[in-house]
Amino acid sequence: MRHSLAVAQLFRILAILAGMQITSAYLNAEKPSAKSSPSSPAASDNPFLLENTLPYHAPPFDKIKDEHFVPAIEAGMREQLKKVDAIAASSEKPTFENTNVTLERTGRLLDRAERTFSNLNAADTYPTRQKIDTEIHPFPSPRNATRPLNCPWLAQLEAL
């Protein structure tokens, strides 16, 4: 039983990392339309970029605008990829704490933006949100990817 849980956790981590590898390629590609878009809100105006102080860290729905979602999701993916790369490059001996647990703690910005958008879009959709939905769904979700992976993490996970 314990062995099957460890194997399931390993496959889950491999799937997450595969998605991150795919996402990294997407985010590193040049996107001229996003840089030249005058309608993009300033980073300081985006309520997703800071964790909220409301109970349960609920997002400030009164400040959220449709144009906040894509930049927040892209920033969340970059942030999570950076943290995972740092974990993978670590010279520490791999342990459950510094691999699995640390991986579970990454991606809070991405989670905030994705969950909020998904719930708002499901409850109150309209053409603008549908367009955003088609724009963000090509982003491979690091949590649901199933492509094979060749990553420094594999050696760390095998050492566990």
C-alpha positions in Angstrom: 0.0 0.0 0.0 2.7 2.5 1.0 4.7 1.6 -2.2 1.7 2.3 -4.4 1.2 5.7 -2.8 4.8 6.6 -3.4 4.5 5.5 -7.0 1.3 7.5 -7.4 3.0 10.6 -5.9 6.0 10.1 -8.2 3.7 10.0 -11.3 1.8 13.1 -10.0 5.1 15.0 -9.7 6.3 13.9 -13.1 3.0 15.1 -14.6 3.3 18.4 -12.9 6.9 18.9 -14.1 6.1 17.8 -17.7 3.4 20.5 -17.8 5.8 23.0 -16.4 8.4 22.1 -19.1 5.7 22.6 -21.8 4.5 25.8 -20.2 8.1 27.1 -20.0 8.5 26.8 -23.7 5.3 28.7 -24.2 6.1 31.5 -21.8 9.6 31.9 -23.2 8.3 32.3 -26.7 8.0 35.9 -27.9 4.4 37.3 -27.8 4.5 40.8 -29.4 0.7 41.4 -29.0 0.9 41.1 -25.2 3.7 43.6 -25.0 2.2 46.2 -27.3 -1.3 46.0 -25.8 -2.2 49.3 -24.3 -5.2 47.8 -22.5 -2.9 45.6 -20.2 -3.3 46.8 -16.6 -0.3 47.9 -14.7 1.2 45.2 -12.5 0.3 47.2 -9.4 -3.4 47.3 -10.4 -3.7 43.5 -10.7 -5.3 42.2 -7.5 -4.0 38.7 -8.1 -0.4 39.7 -7.7 -0.6 40.1 -4.0 -2.1 37.6 -1.6 -5.2 39.2 -0.1 -5.7 39.8 3.6 -9.4 38.8 3.5 -10.5 35.7 5.4 -9.3 32.6 3.6 -7.3 34.9 1.3 -10.4 35.3 -0.8 -9.8 37.5 -3.9 -11.1 41.1 -3.8 -13.9 40.5 -6.4 -14.7 44.2 -6.4 -11.3 45.0 -7.9 -11.0 42.2 -10.4 -11.3 43.0 -14.1 -11.3 40.6 -17.0 -8.0 42.0 -18.2 -6.3 40.9 -14.9 -6.6 37.1 -15.6 -4.2 36.4 -18.4 -1.3 38.5 -17.0 -1.8 36.9 -13.6 -1.9 33.4 -14.9 1.2 33.9 -17.1 3.0 35.5 -14.1 1.9 32.6 -11.9 3.3 30.1 -14.4 6.6 31.9 -14.6 6.8 32.1 -10.8 6.1 28.5 -10.3 8.6 27.4 -13.0 11.3 29.5 -11.4 10.7 27.9 -8.0 10.7 24.4 -9.5 13.9 25.1 -11.4 15.5 26.3 -8.1 14.4 23.1 -6.4 15.7 20.9 -9.2 19.0 22.7 -9.2 19.4 22.4 -5.4 22.6 20.6 -4.3 20.9 19.3 -1.1 20.3 15.6 -0.8 16.8 14.9 -2.0 14.2 14.3 0.8 10.5 14.1 0.8 10.4 17.6 2.4 12.7 19.4 -0.1 11.1 17.8 -3.2 7.5 16.8 -2.8 6.5 19.2 0.0 8.3 22.1 -1.6 6.7 21.4 -4.9 3.2 21.4 -3.3 3.9 24.8 -1.9 4.6 26.4 -5.3 2.1 28.0 -7.6 -0.1 30.1 -5.2 -0.4 33.0 -7.6 -1.3 30.6 -10.4 -3.9 28.8 -8.2 -5.5 32.1 -7.2 -5.9 33.4 -10.7 -7.0 30.0 -12.2 -9.5 29.2 -9.5 -11.1 32.6 -9.5 -11.3 32.7 -13.3 -12.7 29.2 -13.5 -15.4 29.9 -10.9 -16.4 33.3 -12.3 -16.5 31.9 -15.9 -18.6 29.0 -14.8 -21.1 31.1 -12.8 -21.2 34.2 -15.0 -19.8 33.7 -18.5 -20.1 36.1 -21.4 -18.2 36.6 -24.7 -15.2 38.4 -23.1 -14.7 35.7 -20.6 -15.2 33.0 -23.2 -12.4 34.6 -25.2 -10.1 34.6 -22.2 -11.0 31.0 -21.6 -9.9 30.0 -25.1 -6.7 32.1 -24.6 -5.7 30.5 -21.3 -6.7 26.9 -22.0 -3.9 26.3 -24.5 -1.6 26.8 -21.6 -0.8 23.3 -20.4 -1.8 23.0 -16.8 1.2 21.8 -14.8 -1.1 19.7 -12.6 -2.7 17.8 -15.5 0.0 17.2 -18.0 0.9 13.7 -18.9 3.7 14.1 -21.4 7.0 12.3 -20.7 9.7 14.2 -18.9 13.4 14.5 -19.0 14.3 16.7 -16.0 16.8 16.9 -13.2 14.0 16.2 -10.8 13.8 12.6 -12.0 17.1 11.8 -10.4 16.1 13.5 -7.2 12.8 11.6 -7.0 14.5 8.3 -7.8 16.8 8.9 -4.9 13.9 8.9 -2.5 
